Structures are given as C-alpha cells and as structure tokens.
Amino acid sequence: MNENTKQEYRVLARKYRPQTFGNLIGQETLVQTLKNSIINNRIAHAYLLTGVRGVGKTTTARLIAMSLNCEARPPESCEPCGKCKSCISIRGDHNIDVIEMDAASRTGVDDIREIIDNVKYKPVNCEYKIFIIDEVHMLSKSAFNALLKTLEEPPPHIKFIFATTEVKKIPITIISRCQRFDLHRIEADNLIAHLNNIADKEKIKINKEAMALIIRAADGSVRDGLSLFDQAIANAKDQITTDTIISMLGLADRGNIFDLLDAIFSGDAKTSLKIYNKIYQAGADVLMIFDELLKVTHFLTQIKISPDIKDDIHIPEFERSKGAEMAEKISMSSLGIVWQVLFKGYQELQSGFHLFQHGEMLIIRLIYLYEGPSPDDLVKKITNNIEEKEHKNESIKIKSSNNETPATINKVIETENNGQVDNVAKLSNSIPVKSFRQFVDLFYQKKEGMLHTYLYNNVKLVSFKEGEIVINSEAIADPHFCRTIAKYISKWTGRIWQVSTSSSNIGKTLYEEDLLAQQKEIEIMKNDPQIKRILNKYPGVKIHSITDIHETLDETIASKDIQQSIKEK
C-alpha cells in the first residue's frame, strides 16, 4: 500500500495544473481573447506565448489543444470537457495528433524538417494536428529559417503553439507570423488565494508570515510557489511556520536584516559585524543576506516615495512599522548610494571567494561610505566654495592697479587656486561659436597650429550645432583626438562641448571647400575682359590663387606699426 501511494504521488504543480481556462489564474485578458477566438471560430494558425517561468505558458498551450480537439465541447463554449478520448489522451501526453517538442534539447534544423515533413499528413483522430514547441527561442538560426515558409502558410488542419521565456531571442520574422500573447506575473493576492485554497484541500496549516515568504520567493510564478509549498509540507508536515520557510530557503530573519541595515546607517561597525555574524551562524547564506539587504533598501525607498505602502496588509506588521520608522530617518540620496554599493557588492559576491569575509568588507565599505558627507552636503560645500571664489575674484579686481589687464588678474587667480580655473568665471566669459569654420579658426587664434592645420586639412564635418559636433572618423588616427579638441574648445568658449565621430563620409574639409570656392572665383576672373587680354598676351600664364588686396594691405600696415613701435623704444 505504501509503495503504491509513493508511486501515485504527484507534486502539487502537476496535481493542481489547470484543466480548464477558468482555472487559469492571473491571465484574464488572455483567457477572454482565446475564448472569443475559439467560440467565433477565428483561430490563428500560430500562437506565441511569452512570459517568465511558471506563469502557465505550457498549460495554456495544452488547454488550446484540448479545446480545439475536444469531441464533446459545445459550440457556444470554449472549455474542453476533459472526459472525452481526445482530452484524456492530450492530458496524458499520448495523443498522436498533438506533438510536443522541447526546443532546448532539439535545436537543429533536422528536428524542424521532421515537423515540416509531418505537416502534410492530416490528423489521425482529431480535428487539428497541433505542434507545441516549448522554449522555442533555443532553436538555431537555420531551424528558424526552415520553419518560416511552413509557418506562414500551413495547411488548414495544422496549428502551431510556441512558448518561450526569451522572446527577444526569436527572429522578428517568426514573431510577425504569430499571434503573440504575453502572460504576466501572477499578482500576490491571486497567488495567496490560490495557495490557501490548495492548503485547505491538502489540510495543511500555514501562517500569514510563512505564506508571505513563499510568495516573495516565488516572484509571481505559480509553479515556483507550488514547488516551495510542496517542499515546506515535506519539511513541516501539516504545520508550516515562518521558521520552517526561513530554514528551508536559507533566509535571514527579516528582523535581523532591518537591525543590520539600521546599524549600517548609524555608522556602528562593531554592532553591524556582530549582527552579520549572528545571521550567518543561524544558517543564512551570504548571498541571501545581501539579497535581503537589497530588498529592504528597496522597500525603504518605496516607503519614501509612496508612504501608503506601509499600510499593505500583505506585508508583515513588523516590517511595515520598522520600515516606516527607518524611512523617516534616512534621506533618499543615502538610500540611493547604499543601493548602488550593495548592488555592486552583490555582483562581486556572485563571482568571488571567501564569501563571509567579502561580506564583512562590504559592510565596512558601506559604513565608512555612509559616514562621509551626503550628496546634499557635497553640493552645499561646492556652492559655498564657488561663492568664496567669486568674492575673492571681486577683491582682486578692486585691488588691482589700472595697468593690470584682465588677463593678468586671471593669471593671479589661477595661481592662488593651484591652477584650478573658476567655472563660474569661464561661463561668464563664454565665446559664441556659430559654425564649424569659427570652431576651427579659434584653434588658429589660440595658437594651436598643429590642431588647426589638422582640423582644416583633414577633418570632414558631419553635423554641427553649438556645444555638439560630429566629425568623420576616417582620417583620425589618434584615439584621444576628440577628447583633446573638446577639452580645448570647452576651456576657450566657457561651455561644455561634445565632440564625437561618425563613419559618414558626406562632408568636406574646410580646405576642400576653400579650394572649390577659389576655383569658382578663378573661372569667373578668367571671363573678365582685362584678364582675358593678359592671358592671351602671355599664353603660358595661369591663375593659381586669388589674394584679397585689402588683407595684404592690412598685414603690411600692421607690420610697419610693429617696426615703428620697436624703433621708438
């Protein structure tokens, strides 16, 4: 008798698998759409069911197969009878016309060709031949390609149902040929009600706190919730307590987690490490400890944003009261910093060794980070420093002699500030740059000759707006070139510039633009009557370039003025 009982035992996830659409929890929209499609005989040739694990994708696929092939289903209903030969064979996974394939183990093109060869044959016993392919995203690229034509125009007696947890890995050509349904995570209320119903049927007692822990660990998955519940029953028989779940999952007691986080925020290293060691000695896994710290930090952040969450009856009373108390004392910026450090530390723990020691060092890192100034304090400090610098600059300007130029004053300021340039002063003296030519000319004016030459002769402009420039990357060999010119132009103009590269080759260099412009001017000049006479009189003469006489005169006058001033001295 005991042997027969053992053989007949089925886990809860299989025992309570939905046999009708009405028993499929948390997917009301999907169920309603499928019901209408089946009743109205508007059945697609291919369905794609997506969602996280354990939300009912395979179950839904089997229900569709049962409903379409049910021998006793009334026309006005979509629910399979569950008693006919077809329903029983599909439920027992031995119906010759409903073929289930696990794409995780059969990924090749040969497996798909087997399906394609089978498509041309009509069903033996049922109305439709249905192919259910689970984890379809695991198929190879060649397998997907082989399936395309058949999937687009299958025979009327063929239906495809695909299920996947990774819809992004499926080619868009496959998705576009299917009716897609996204199965959502099951809400906590629905999952609690479902598990409580099963607990009553199995005559199992479980307290609210223990149920809340199972729901939290299940993370919206019915199968995960039932598996954990099954495991808890095996551990505690007919009475499941909070301690049972904590011990089973290797969880840390939430009270200790709150105390640990509170000690961290208080900057008490000794108490923090003591609580951490206590949690570890109680049997909690190190990764679980920091996973719980992340969850509590997130919970406190939620309370800060939405205080109503502390009234949620599905959250244990202790967590709500303790969370509300801690949230009042902690700033949002501090919670953000702690979250970032915890998340980074958690990633390190997943690939590290000596986990307990690593965890201790992470806690110490958090404490001493938290002891430092908050972002708000840093902003205030920076603002005060800027104000002091502005006051200092004004004092220097007042005390300076009439012979001192603004450039001299700026030099004094830079020296006194150890070479640090006042950002406020830079912004107040900003230089507008309205075109790429102005941009390049500024390098000439600032006597950065090599950069100017390179920009002028080699760099092609892709796009330009003040503060942001995109240039062609083909001629740029130096990986730091963009950073260098961005640094210079930001310093000179008093605003931040973004300089990036593109492979586009649509633009021209300034040299090429000027060359084309000069060639046009030469062609115009050649048509001038006086120039024509000169060129005709001297056949070997050619016009190579054009120089503006005013520019030449200006340069000559400027040169004479400099020489005169030298003589006078």
Secondary structure, DSSP 8 states (H G I E B T S, - for coil): -HHHHHHH---HHHHT--SSGGG-TT-HHHHHHHHHHHHTT---SEEEEE-STTSSHHHHHHHHHHHHH-SS--TT-----S-SHHHHHHHTT--TTEEEEETTT--SHHHHHHHHHHHTS--SSSS-EEEEEETGGGS-HHHHHHHHHHHHS--TTEEEEEEES-GGGS-HHHHTTSEEEE-----HHHHHHHHHHHHHHHT-EE-HHHHHHHHHHHTT-HHHHHHHHHHHHHHHTTEE-HHHHHHHHT---HHHHHHHHHHHHHT-HHHHHHHHHHHHHTT--HHHHHHHHHHHHHHHHHHHH-GGGGG-TTS-HHHHHHHHHHHHHS-HHHHHHHHHHHHHHHHHHHT-S-HHHHHHHHHHHHHHHHHS--HHHHHHHHHHHHHHHHHHHHHHHHHS-TT--HHHHHHHHHHHTTT---HHHHHHT-----SHHHHHHHHHHTT-HHHHHHHHHT--EEEEETTEEEEESTT---TTHHHHHHHHHHHHHTS--EEEEES------HHHHHHHHHHHHHHHHHTSHHHHHHHHHSTT--------HHHHHHHHHHHHHHHHHHHH-
